[in-house]
Amino acid sequence: LGGLIVPPQHPEDGVLEAVLFSMGRTMTQEEVKQLMQRTVQQVAGTLSLDLDRAEHLLIHCKWNVDLLIQRYTDDPDALVLAAGLKIRNPQPAPGPVAQCPVCLSQSKESDPPPMLCCMHYCCR
């Protein structure tokens, strides 16, 4: 830019500019949060994923967006399996009265335990 600083078009752009132009300045926690949220939103939009899934995959790929997009483009199912968002052989649904594997409490027949996306279940 040759010394010319262009004002940000969006408020979030200020965070990215802070990273690019700070030269020796440490980002604040708020700037890091904003940058992470923006990265999750961009990945979710690019790969047509919900925000939770995009964030989970980013964490799995150690926030390396290029690696995530490459692996997702090559084989999305393998990446989803490797990240733990899906398993090959989900455990069978619990019977009418099931014991939570986390706290060992019994669930009621009228109140089935919640299922996770990997098909594991636990109590509320």
C-alpha positions in Angstrom: 0.0 0.0 0.0 3.0 2.3 0.1 2.3 3.9 3.4 -1.3 4.6 2.5 -3.8 3.2 5.0 -7.2 2.5 3.6 -10.1 2.8 6.1 -11.9 -0.5 6.7 -15.1 -1.1 4.7 -16.6 -3.3 7.4 -16.0 -3.1 11.2 -14.5 -6.7 11.1 -11.9 -5.6 8.6 -10.3 -3.5 11.3 -9.3 -6.7 13.1 -7.7 -8.2 10.0 -5.9 -4.9 9.3 -4.6 -4.9 12.9 -3.1 -8.3 12.3 -1.6 -7.3 9.0 -0.3 -3.9 9.9 0.4 -4.0 13.6 4.1 -5.0 13.3 5.0 -6.0 16.8 1.7 -5.3 18.5 -0.1 -8.1 20.3 -3.7 -8.6 19.5 -6.2 -8.2 22.3 -8.5 -11.1 23.3 -11.5 -9.3 21.7 -9.6 -8.9 18.4 -8.7 -12.6 18.4 -12.4 -13.5 19.1 -13.5 -11.3 16.3 -11.0 -12.8 13.9 -11.9 -16.4 14.9 -15.7 -15.6 14.4 -15.0 -14.1 11.0 -12.9 -17.1 10.0 -15.7 -19.5 11.1 -18.3 -17.5 9.1 -16.1 -17.4 6.0 -15.5 -21.2 6.1 -19.2 -21.9 6.8 -20.2 -19.8 3.8 -17.5 -21.2 1.5 -18.2 -24.9 2.4 -22.0 -24.4 3.0 -21.7 -25.7 6.6 -23.5 -24.6 9.8 -21.3 -22.4 12.1 -20.8 -25.2 14.7 -19.6 -27.7 12.2 -17.3 -25.2 10.5 -15.8 -24.3 13.9 -15.3 -27.9 14.8 -13.6 -28.6 11.5 -11.4 -25.6 12.0 -10.3 -26.7 15.4 -9.6 -30.2 14.0 -7.4 -28.6 11.3 -5.7 -26.4 13.9 -7.3 -23.3 12.3 -5.5 -23.8 9.0 -8.2 -22.7 6.6 -6.2 -23.8 3.5 -5.7 -27.3 4.9 -9.4 -27.5 5.9 -10.7 -26.5 2.4 -8.2 -28.8 0.6 -9.2 -31.8 2.8 -12.9 -31.0 2.6 -12.7 -30.6 -1.2 -10.7 -33.9 -1.6 -12.9 -36.1 0.7 -15.5 -34.4 2.9 -16.6 -37.7 4.5 -13.1 -38.7 5.5 -12.6 -35.3 7.1 -15.9 -35.4 9.0 -15.0 -38.9 10.2 -11.5 -37.9 11.3 -12.9 -34.8 13.1 -15.3 -37.0 15.1 -18.4 -35.5 13.7 -19.6 -38.8 12.4 -18.7 -42.4 13.3 -18.7 -45.5 11.1 -20.7 -47.8 13.4 -22.9 -45.7 15.7 -24.0 -47.4 18.9 -27.6 -48.6 19.0 -30.3 -46.3 20.4 -30.9 -46.9 24.1 -33.8 -49.0 25.3 -36.8 -47.5 27.2 -34.6 -47.1 30.4 -31.0 -46.3 29.7 -28.1 -45.5 31.9 -26.1 -42.3 31.0 -22.5 -43.4 30.3 -21.3 -40.0 31.8 -23.1 -39.7 35.1 -24.5 -43.2 35.4 -28.0 -41.9 36.2 -31.1 -43.6 34.8 -33.2 -41.8 32.2 -37.0 -42.0 32.2 -38.9 -43.8 29.6 -40.9 -40.7 28.7 -37.7 -38.6 28.5 -35.3 -40.2 26.0 -31.6 -39.2 26.4 -30.4 -36.6 23.9 -28.4 -37.9 21.0 -25.2 -36.3 19.7 -24.4 -36.0 16.0 -22.2 -39.0 16.4 -25.2 -41.0 17.7 -23.8 -41.3 21.2 -26.2 -40.3 24.0 -25.9 -38.9 27.5 -28.2 -37.2 30.0 -29.1 -33.5 30.0 
